[in-house]
Structures are given as structure tokens and as C-alpha cells.
Amino acid sequence: MESSQLAPSPPLQLETALQLLHQAGLPEPAGERGSLPWLQALVDALVELSSRDPLTGVANRRSFEVALAREIDRVARSGEPALLLLLDIDHFKRVNDTYGHGAGDLVIKAVAGALLDCVRPMDLVARTGGEEFAIVLPNCGAAFGEAVAERVRRRVAHMPVAVGNGQQLQVTISIGGAFAPQWVRSRAHLWMERADQQLYRAKAQGRNFVSLEPTAVSLVSNEEKRLLFETSQFLDLE
């Protein structure tokens, strides 16, 4: 008869775990090595590390997707506005081709730092691709969202990036933003598609530009309208 017991979890490789922390520039947990509090702190540090982009330290793509789904649920329940910003570094390939990938990494890190400086602690900044970033702004009305997006754009545009040998680069970003539909449980990919449409418009305007949906409810996709209608029917039956 086969045993129904689960296979034991593999042991935590302490030296490998500590090496990962060291490579990420994080200190070893305080306390007695091998003690339960020390081991718990080590596990917590590894979990945090797995949610971060190794180059910039901001949230990675996986953490961003989790946060986006969570924010959609919150907006559906509370009706509070939320804004998603998608950002691209303009002409980034030119930076890599002209100055090398090392300079490109410095530009990416500098932009990530600028984004963090421009948002609230409750907002999430994530690196979602090579030169692509996203910001999730909960409880964000239209006027506040416009102010934040413009602040981010201006901060990057006026930020020289030192890339070695005394060289400094001026880089810009394009920003597109969309609001989560209120009172409807939408889909993350639909929200991203609408923000991406605005990012495309920002690039079409010549880059170094912000393009946001005008209000939180004015632009929704046909599928989101269908979701809203189905939700309303469900609520009528309660």
C-alpha cells in the first residue's frame, strides 16, 4: 500500500542562501546563526529577494502582476480610483549601442531610483521588462494621477546619468496611464491593454510625453463593459 505522506521538503542550503543575500548586497540576518529566529529572518529575506528585480531593487514582473490583480479586487469592492502607469525609456537601444550595456544598466537603475522618489510609500514601482517600468497607484484620482505622471516625466528628463569616463546622459521616458474600472471586477490584462494604448499615444506624440485616460470611467473596453453589466445583474438578484 502506497504511503499517503508528503515527501519531506528539501533542506535549506544555508551557504547558498547566504551567498544569494550577499550578491544582492543584503546583510546576513542578525542573531545566532542556525537559531529559529535567525532561520526565519533568513527565509523572510529570501522571500523578499525573490520579489525584487536584481538590478534595480524595485518589484519584479511577478510581484507587479500579483499587485495588479490585488488592486483590481480592491477597486471592485471599494470603488476607489486606481491608476496604472506604464513607462518606457525613450530610445534605450541607442544608449546600449552607443555606450554599451553597462551604461544601459546605469540608466535603468537611475530611472528606477527617480520613480521611487516620485511616488508614495503605498504605490508600487516595478520593472516589467528590459527598459520598461510600471507604477500602480491605489486611491488615485485623475488630477493626482496627472500630477504624479508629470512629476515622474520631468524628474527623469532633468536627471543627468553618469555612465563613466566623465560622460553624462540625458534620458527621457514616455508614460501611458489607465484607470481601473470602478465597481467591476475587471481583468489585469484589460487594464494593461488600455494603459499600453496610452503609452503608444505618448510615443506617437514624439516621446518624453504623458498620455492618460481623462477620467477613471470614460474609457473602458467592451469586455469591461460586459463585466460591469454582468456584475450589475448579479447585484440586482441579491
NORBELRA-V563270 format. One record per run of one state. SS is the DSSP state (A for helix, B for strand, O for the rest). FROM is the first residue (numbers start at 1). TO is the last residue. Records with the same first field share a line. If there is no record, write none. Layout:
BEGIN
SS->FROM-TO  FROM-TO
END
This chain:
BEGIN
O->1-13  24-35  51-51  53-58  60-60  79-82  90-91  100-100  119-123  128-131  138-141  158-159  165-166  171-172  180-187  205-209  213-221  237-238
A->14-23  36-50  61-78  92-99  101-118  142-157  188-204  222-236
B->52-52  59-59  83-89  124-127  132-137  160-164  167-170  173-179  210-212
END
